[in-house]
Amino acid sequence: MNAILSRLRIDGYILAIMGMVALAAILPARGTGKDMLDVVVHAAIALLFFIYGARISRQAIWTGILHWRLQSLVFATTFLVFPLLGFAITKLAGGHLDNGLVTGLMFVSLLPSTVQSSIAFTSIARGNVPAALCCASLSNLAGVVITPLLATMFLSAGAGGMSLESMWDIALQILLPFVVGQLARPLVGEWLNRQKTLTMLVDRGSILLVVYSAFSAGVVAGIWSKVTPQSLALVILLDLVMLAVVLVATTAASRLLRFSKEDEIAIVFCGSKKSMASGLPMANIIFPASAVGLIVLPLMLFHQMQLMVCAALARRYAQRAEDALPIVPVRA
């Protein structure tokens, strides 16, 4: 089964997320079940960001800061270029899509970079892996604060934007657990780094819970009547445009600023990614429960696109690196 999915380039985790969407469509959480699910989801989000805080090394953060040119370019791409691009795209799409989908497209552009896939693709492409680790870690660390602030700037209250209550919820459910995790790192950091299975279960399991909760609320509120095949196709197209523009921009900027090929690879993969692992929990806190399912749809589509496109790009970079190796003559 894994071999078939690999050939089709389908992420098994994406299938699990689709399964949660299907389950929510058939058996949405209601009444007491929904109240219990909300408590579990909030606890899972807090645990997830506690683990993030405990696993990110302060040494990695400091090392990343020292490589300031590379970090600055990735940071500017993630939190400046992407939001401006998202703002332009949502202005163009405003009259053609439901407000929830427009908000979702804008929300995608405000998120920090991914950690796991940025590092994995940089490694496959034979790029600067330590730089990618630092970029991705710093992006997630900064995103805990910057993404809600950007949401305040770019998302109107009518679209389910930020409020003081949302900011307080962010502080309690995301920022506070993250800070506590950093403080607890000397005690539990090394142990958590060894517990790959446990941290993966918390990471992926919490996202699956958030997806089920969000889409359950959407089904109960009847939001799916607003998603037509035409609007879905347009969201996919706009997601692809966003990804393509940033991939081209990061590649061009890296070469214009004369970064090494290894640094270019780290910049391209860290600068073009958006984190579903951070985005879904944040959306669950920032937006009204009845609207979350519709708003996170562009993010879920973008996530799968970035995996497929960057996997192909990483293989291309790796092949170039192999072709550039000198041919050593074999002596008889």
Secondary structure by P-SEA (a helix, b strand, c coil): caaaaaaacccaaaaaaaaaaaaaacccccaaaaaaaaaaaaaaaaaaaaaaaaaccaaaaaaaaaaaaaaaaaaaaaccaaaaaaaaaaaaacccccaaaaaaaaaaaabbbbcaaaaaaaaaaccaaaaaaaaaaaaaaaaacaaaaaaaaccccccccccaaaaaaaaaccaaaaaaaaaaccccaaaaaaaaaaaaaaaaaaaaaaaaaaaaaaaaacccccccaaaaaaaaaaaaaaaaaaaaaaaaaaaaacccaaaaaaaaaaaacccaaaaaaaaacccccccccccaaaaaaaaaaaaaaaaaaaaaaaaaaaaacbbbbbcc
